[in-house]
Amino acid sequence: MSGINSSPVWRFFKKEVHNGQDFAKCLSPGCGKMLLCSTGSTSGALRHLQSCHKDLYEELQQIKQQRDSQKLKESSKAEGLFQPTLQQSIKKSRPWDIEDSRSKELDLAIVRMILLDGQPWTMVQEAGFQGLMKIASPQYTIKSEKFYREKLNDVYNCAKKNIRQQLDDLTSVAVTCDIWSEKGLSFLGLTVHGIKEMLSVSEADCCNDNTQAQVCKLERFSTTLAMQHLIEVHTSSNIANVLTEIFADWRIESKTIAIVTDNAANMLKAVRTMLPSSANGATADSNFSENIGGSVSCAAHKLNLIVQDALKQQPCVEAIIGKCRRFVSSMHHSTTSQGRFEKLQKALELPQHKLKCDVPTRWNSTLHMLQRVLEQQSAISAFVADRSDFEEISSNEFTIIEKVVNLLSIFEELTLEVSKESTSISYLIPMVALLQKFLEKAALDKDAISGVRSLFDSLVRGVNSRFSDIPIRLDCILATALDPRYKLAFFPAAERDQKKKIVLEFCSTTTTVTGHNSRQEQEVTSGNGNFASSPSPEDDECTREAFDQPPPPKRHLLDDLFSNFNANSVLQPSSCIEELLTEFLTSKLEPASSDPLIYWSTKATERLRTSIIPLVKKLFCIPASSVSSERLFSIAGNVFSDRRASLSPDSLEKIVLCKINLPFVDFNAGK
């Protein structure tokens, strides 16, 4: 906090210390807002003035301009008064010593640039970079390639130390893992996900000078822990051994509650070895003492398999896709054809978009290709009309393409949703319900599935078989019920009372309702709840209205389906925790675009929040997919380019991990 009062911001704020933490108290009459400023940062204070006190913010800007103008005048005056001596001129042009703080700062800045931009270490020897540094900082001596490469270890160790500290503060974590092979090398990638509890000053109590209440704020934490080189054969036991070593290295063995993977048999078996007590996830019929979590199959991977299997079931659809693929490929390989096609686009007033070719390993690329073909239907038909070397796509085939696109679009929307790092397993039951509702509506429209019946039937079978475990997994039931956006609305109406009973019983046996001021997590207790069904039409109608709220933009298909789901029914509470949970479950749903962690941090009642947060932290840290591991390999592929093909596996892992974890490295430390 040294020099903190030098900023003009402190004319409008007063520094105060509470519970060992530094706060800035707004001096504006009637405000008194307390802002955390433990590092001496004034950015929060600036934002507060800008949003809440426009007049004070404008006054602050004027003060800054006056001060900057005064400094400029003084600097210009000093330069005019003093002529540098010969010794001063020589000293100014003399290269910095290797231990000079300015030299060390640039050393780390160069390492950071190499990591961020994916440059090879040889960049420091290239003429362009050396010429730039001579102009930008002539006193800096560019070191050898080996020097900067060795600095990588310092960055890696710093990131690892800071990540470990954050992991130590987490009570539960979930991980995703996947295997990637490139240029004869195989790597196991592992990402970690958790929910942090951050203490902040209660805004309601900020104006009270006598008491400063602190509230719990939940924030997501996720990062990459490993990209381990796999030397042995990819058997389940070898994978489990590697995972065990990684878990021990990061000290997360006892707090890992779930591992999210694809459906590969060796990965699933390895997870069962790692988490034997909850290998497949507890079901709703399981003993509640059994751990939640365990093995979680990547939802994005399952959606991919469902669509790929379905596309193979209808030969005519495969033939049409093949015809589109050949047309697009031929167009990409002929500049003459491209020029002719662009003229047709202009003449027909179509969007000037290029045709897209699909990638065999990505089904959604096939969807994108078909969508673009549909968009350019008029231009394609006009183009092939006078070209005998191109296959014609008939009007009937375009109709089939349109039906395929309509059926598959929801699968892409859901894939994008489950691929977000913020999407947890609480979304899985609503996702399955949305898919089933969509397919039920499509089945009633005979025209929608005419000509693509085999594809449609395969989609139905795939959804019902591959997601059959989701509605009965205890962790999914609990997570969905405790998500303020979903609660019990996505369960079949006949099952809502039963699901509610499961949630109430689990929470009443694993949580304890605490006093209003307590913020400590509760120890697991035992107990049994008694339940009696008593539906409440008023509460049902209240929640139904919440479903009819205006949908967020760009989610049209899913929003239409969301609005079709009704609210849950009510059970008569028989204990305190049941009463609190029942009140929560029968209240209005939060908007689909809202963040459940914000609800549990700020909107839930104090007594319910204190009791449920430990469970929320467990459930909402489990990702719905393992896409974060795939993103890791995408970054690794860019690093492992032709310019860096000679990288050792160990160096590749460190470079990738440092690139991803740069936010955990303090490049200003030691200044």
N, C-alpha and C positions, 0 to 999 in steps of 0.2 A: 504493500500500500504506500510505498515511498513515492513522494511527489504527487500524491493523488489530488491534492488541493490546487495544483497548478492549472488545472483545466477550468475554463470559465463556467463549465456546467455546475461547479460547486457553489456558484452564486445562488443557485436555485435549489440546492440539496444540502442536507446536513449528514455528515458521517456519524453512524451509531454502531455499536457493537452489542449483539445479543447472542447468548449461548456460544460465544467464541467465534461468531461469524460476523463479517462486516456487511452493513446495510447502508443504503443511501435513502434518507427520508426527504420526501418532497416538501419544500417550505411554502408552497402555494397555499394560501388560506383555504380551509375547507377540504384539503386533499389529504396530506400526510401519508401518501403511499410509500411503502417500504419496499425497496428493490435490493435484491442480493447482488453484492459487488465484491466477492471474495478475492478476485484477482486485480482489483483496482480498475476494472473496465468501466467506462462510462457509457457504453453503447445502450444498455438498458435504460439509463436515465434519459438519454437523447430520444429514444423511441417513445418514452412516456411523455416527454414534453411535446413531441411532434404530434402524438395522437390525442392527448388530453388537454394540453395547454398551448394552443396555437400562438397566442400573443407572447408567451414567455419564450417559445421556440424562435420566433422571429427576432426577439430582443437578443437572444443568444447568438444568432447568426450575425447580427450587426456587431456585437462585441468581438466575435471571431474575425470579421473582416477588418475592423479597426486594429486589432492586435497584429494581424498578418501584415497590414500596411505599415505599421510602425516598425516591425521587424525588418521589412524590406528596406525602409529608409535608413535604419541604423546600419544594416549590412552594406548598403551602397556607400554610405558615409565613411565607414571603416575602410573599405577598399580604396577610396580616394585619398584617405589620410596617410595610409601606410604603404610604403614600397617594400616588397619582400627583399631580404638580403640574399647574397649569393648562397650562403649556407642554407637558408630556408628554401631556396629554389632547388638546391641539390637534394635536400632531404625530401622535398615533395615528389621528386622524380625517382627517388631510390626505391627499389622493390621492397615490398613488405617482407618481414621475417616470417618464416613458416609458422611460428607460434603467435604471430600477430592475430588479434581477435577478428580483424577485418578479413584476413586471409582464411581463417578457419570458417568464418561465416560463408564465404564464397565457395569453399570446399564442399560444404554440406549443400549449398544451393545447387551446385553442379550435379551432385549425386541425386538430389531430389528431381532435377530436371530430367536426368537420364532415366530415372524410374518412371516418372509421370508420362514422358513422351515415348517410352519404349525404345530408346536409342541404345546402340551397342557402346561398350566402354571405349572402343576405338575412336569414338566421336571426338574425344579430347585431343587427338593427334591430327585431326583433319584441319586443312588450311582455313576453311570457312569459319569454324569455331574459334581458332586461334586468332584470326584477324579481327573477329568481333570483340574478343576479350582485350586485345591490345587497344582498341578504341574505347571500350566501355570501362575498363579498369586496367590501365597500363602498369600500375604498381603490383598487380597480382601476378604471381608466377604460376603458370599452368603446370600441374604435376604430371607424373606418369600415369598411364592407364592402370597399372597395378595399384597405385596409391588410392585411386577412386574406388577400385574394385574392393579393396580391403576396408574402405569406409562402409561398404554394404553391411558388414557384420555389426558395426556400431548401430546402424539404423535398425537392423533386424532385432538386435538385443533390446534396444530401447522400446520398440513396438511391442515385443514379447513381454517385457516387464510391465508395461502399462496395461496391456490386455489382461495379463494374469491378475493384476490388482482389481480390475473390474469384474473378472470372473469370480474372484474370491468373495465379492459382495453379493453375488447372485445365489438364491436358495435353490433354484431349479433351472435346468437348461435342457434344450432339445438340440439335436444335431442332424444335419443332412449329410449324406455321403454318396459318392458316385465314383466310377472308375473311368479314366480317359487314357487312350493310347494314341501315340503320335511318333512317327519316325522310329519305330521299333522300341519305344519306351512306354511304360505304363505307370500311371500315377493314381493314387487314391486321394480324392479331395474331400475335405471335411469343413463344414461351416457350423457355427454355434449360434444359438438364438435364446434369448432370455428376456425377462421383464425386470427393469430396475425400479427401485423405489427412491424417488428424489424428494427431499424435504424442501418446502418453500413456505414463505410467510403467507398466512391466510389473508386474502384481500379484505375480508370483512372486518378483520381485527387490526388492520394497519393503522387506522386512525386513532386507535386506543394507545396512548402512551404508556399505560401501565402493564398491559399484557400483550405478548407477541406470540400468537398461536401459530404453530407450524402444521402444515397439512401434507399428506402423502400424494405425490404425483407419480404416476406410472409411465415409464418410457421403455420403448423397445430397444434392445441391444442385440446386435448381430455383427459378426465378422468372420473372417476365414482363419482357421487354426492350422491347417496343414494341407500340403499337396505332396504326399509321401510317395517316393519312388518305390514301386512294387517290383522286387527282383524275383520272388518266387511265383509259382503258378497261382492263378487266382482261385484257389480253393476257399471254401468257407472258413476253414481253420486258419489259413494264412491271413485272410482278411481280418478275422477276429483278433489275431495276434497283433496285427498292425494297429487296429483300433484301440486295443488295450494299451499299447505303448503311447499312442497319442493322448488318450484320456489321462494316463498317469503323468505325462509330461505337463499337461495343462491343469492337472489337479481337479478334474471334473468327473472322476469315476463314480463318486457317491451321489452326485447331483444330476446326472443325466437320466431323464425320465423317458425319453423317446428318441428313436433313430428313424429318420425318414429316408427311404431308398426307393429305387425303381423295383420292378417285379422280378429281377434276376434271382434265380434260385440260390446262387452262392451268397448273394448279399442278404437275402432273407434268412438263410440258415446262420450266417455270421451274426446277425442281430439276435437271433434266438439264443446263441451262445453268450452274447454280451449281456442280454437282459432276460435271463431265463424265467424270472418270476412273472413277467408280463409280456411274453414273447409276441403274442398276437393281439394284445390289447384286451382289457377286461370287457366282458359283455355285460349287458344290463342284468343278466341272471347271475353274474359272478358274485362271490363274497366281496363285500365292500372293503375288506382289509387288503385286497389285492391291489397292486399299484396300477394307476392309470398310465396311459402312454404305451410304451413298448415299441413294437414294430408298426410303423405307419407307412403304407404304400403311397407313393407319389401320385396325387390325383391328376396332375397334368399328363403323366405317363400313361395312366389308365385311359384318359380321354383320347389320347393319341392312338392307343391300341384299338379302342372301340371303333374309331373312324377308319383306321387302316384296314381292319378286318372287314368292315362293312363295304368299303370300296372294292374289295376283292370278290364280294358275293354277287355282284351284278356285272356280267360280262359286257353288256351293252354300254354301261357307264364307263367301264375300263377302256373300252374301245373309243368312246368319245373323248375321254381324257387324253388317250394316246394321240388322237387326231389333233387336238388342241396343242399338245406338247410339240408335235412335229411342225405344226404351222408356226408357232412362236419361235422354235429353234431355227427354222429356215429363215424367218424374218430377221433374226439377230445376226445371221451369217451373211446377209446380203445387203450392202449399202444401197444398191439400186432399189431393192424391194422396200427398204425402209423409207427412202425418199418418196416413192410412189404412195406408200401407205400414209405418210404424213400429209401429202396433198389431198388425199381422200378425207382425212380427218378434218382438214380446214374446210373443204368443200361441203361436208356434211355437218359442220359446226359441232364437232365432237370434241371432248377434252383432249388436249395434246399430250396424252399419256403414252408411254412405251408399254408394249406388251410384256408380261411377266412370265418367266419360265419357272416351273416348279423344281423342287429338290426332293429326291426320293425319300430322304430320311425325315422330312418335315411335311406332314399331311396338310398343315395350314398353308403351305406354299402352293399346294394344288388348289386349295380354295381361292387363294389370291389370284392365281392364274385364271381360274374359271370366272371370277368376278370381273377381271379386266377384259376377258373375252366377251362377256355379256355386255359390258359397257361399250365396247367397240364393235358390236354385232353388225351394224350397218356398214362400217368401213371394211370389215372382214368379208362380208358377203359381196360387196362391190369389188373388192380386190381379187377374189378368187373367180369372179364371173368371167374374166377374160384371161385367166392363167390356168392352163391345163396341167402345169407342173405342181400345182397346189391342190390338196384335197378339199373338196367342198364340205362345209358344215351346214347341214340342212336346217330348215326352220324347226322341224321336229326335234332335231338334236339340240338346237338352242333352247327349246322348251325343257328338254331333259336337264340341260345344264342349269337352267333357272331353278328347277325343283331341287337339284342337288345342292345348289348354293343356299336355298332357303332352309333345307334340312340341316346343313352343316354349320351355318352361321352361329347358331347358339353354342355349338361346341367350341368354336374359336373364342367367343366372348367369355365363356366359362374358363377356358384355358388361360386367357389373359388374366382373369380375376384370381385364380388359384396360384398363378405364378408370381403374384406380388409378395414381397417379403412381409407385408403387413397382414396378409391373409393367413389365418390360423385354421385349425381343424373345426372351429365353430361354423365355418362356411360349408362344410362337407354335406351335412344333412340338408340344408337349404338348396345346395347345388343339385343333389340327387332329386329332391322334390321338384325343382324347377325343370329339370330334364324330363322327368316322368310326366309332368303337367303339359309340357310342350309336345311330347310324343303322343299323349292322349288326344290333344286337340288336333294334331296332324292326322291321326287315325280316323277322326270323324270327317275329315275333308278328303273325299275320295279323289278329287282332282289333284290334290297336293302330292299324293303318293302314287298316282297312276303312272306307270312306266318306270318307277323306281321302288317297286314294292319289296324286292329282295334286299335292297340297300336299307330301306326303312325297317324291315323285320330284323335285320342284323343289328341295327342300332338299338332297337328295343331289347333284343337278347343281350347285347353287350352291356348296356346300362344295368339291366337287372342282375346279371351274373357278376360283373366286375365290381359293382358297388353294393353287393348284397350284404356285406359285413358292416357298412357304414351306419345304417339306422339302428343297429343293435349294439354298437360299441359304446361302452359306458362313458369313455372320455368324450366322444362326439356328442352324446346326449347331453352331458353336463355342460360342455362348452357352448353348444347351441342354445341351451336354456338360459345360460348366464350371459349370453350376448344380447345386449339391450335392443339390437336391431332385429333379432329373430325370436328369442324366447321359445314359446311352444307353438308358434303359428305354423311352422312348416312340418309338424307331425300330423299324420292323419287324424281327423276329428275324433274318431273312435278311440285313439290311443293317447290323447292328450292327458287325460286324468291319470293314466298309468305312468306316463313319462314324468308327469309332475310329481307323482308319488315317489318315483325313483330319485328324482332330484332332491326332494325334501328329505327323504330318508338318508341319502348319502350326506347331505350337508349337516343334518342334525346329528349324525354320528361322527363327523370328522371336524366340526367347528364348534366354537363356543361363543355365544353372544357376549360381548364385553361392554364395560361402561362407556359412557360418552367420550371421555377424555383419553381412553386407552388406545394406543396405536401399535401395540406389539402383536406379532403373529401368535395365534393360539396353538397350544399343544393339542395333539389328537386326543379326543375323548370318546367314550363309548356311550351308547344310548339307543333307544328305539322310539320311533314315532308312531302315533296312532292316527289314522286318516279316515275321513268320511267325505264322500263326494257331495258337492253342493254347488252346481253351476250357477253362474251369475250373469244374466243377460246384459245387465248394464255394463259390466266390465268387458264382456265379449264385444259389445257394440263400440265401446271406447277404443279398443285395440283395432277393430276393423276400420275405424276412421283413420287411424294412424297409417294403415296400409294404403289408403286412398290419397295420401299426400302427394304433391307434385313430385315427379321423379327427377333425379339429378340428370344433367345433360349427358348425351353420348352413350346411354345404356338402354336404348329404346326397347329392344327385344326382351331383355331381362326385366326391365321395369314393368312391361305389360304383364309378364308372368307373376312378378311380385304382387301386383295389385289383386291377383286372383285368390290369394291366400287369406283366410280368415283368422281370427284371434283364438286364443286358447280358452279353455274352460277353467273353473276355479274349484279348489278344494278347501274345505273348512279347516283352518289352522288349529293345531292343538298344542303348540308350544311356541316359544318366543321366536326362534329362528324360522319356524314354519310360517309364522305370521308375517315376519319381515320379507321372506322370500315370496310368499303368496302375493303380498302387496306389490312387489317388484314384477312378478310374472304377469300380473293382470293390469299393469299400467300400460300406457301408450308405448308403442314401439318407437325407437329412435330412427331417424332417417337412415336409409340404406347406405348412404355415403359417409355417415358419421364414424368416429373412431370409438370402439367400445372402451378403450383404456381411458379416454377422456371422461366418459360417463362414470366409470368406477373411481376415477380420481376426484371428480368435482360434483357430480350430479346425484350419485347414490346417497342414501341416508347414512349418517355417520355410523350408526350401530351395525347396519348391514355391511357397509364398506369394510369396517374393521374386521368383521368376521369372515367375509368372503374373499378378501384380497389375496390371502395365501393360496387359495384354490384358483383364483383368476390368474395369478402369476404362473401357476403350473400349466393350466390348460391353454392359455393364450400364447405361450411361448412355443407351442408345437406348430410348425409350418404345415400348410396343406400340401406342399409339394417340395421336391428336392431341386427345384430350378436354380436356387442360389449356388448349388455345386456346379451346375452346368454353366452358369455365368462365370464362375471361377475358371473353368476350362476354356471358355471363350477368350478370356484375358490371357491365359497361358498360351493359347494358340497364336495370339498376336505377338507375344514376347518371343516365342520359339519360332521366329521367322527365319528366312534364308540368311539374313545378315547375322543371326545369332544361333545358327544351327549347331555350332560346336560347343554350346553351353553344356556343362555337366548337369546331371539331374539335381544335385544339391544346390548349385548356383541358380538353376531355373526356379526351384522352389523358393529360395530366398528372395529372388527378384520379384516373383509374382506376389508373394506374401507381403513384401515391403511396399509394393505398388498399391495393393489393396488397403493395407493398414497404415498408410501415411498419415491419416488423421490422428493416429495414436503416437506420432513421433513429434516431439517438441524440438524443432530446429533452432529455437532461440535459447535453449538451455545452455548455460555456461558462458553467456555473453558477459 
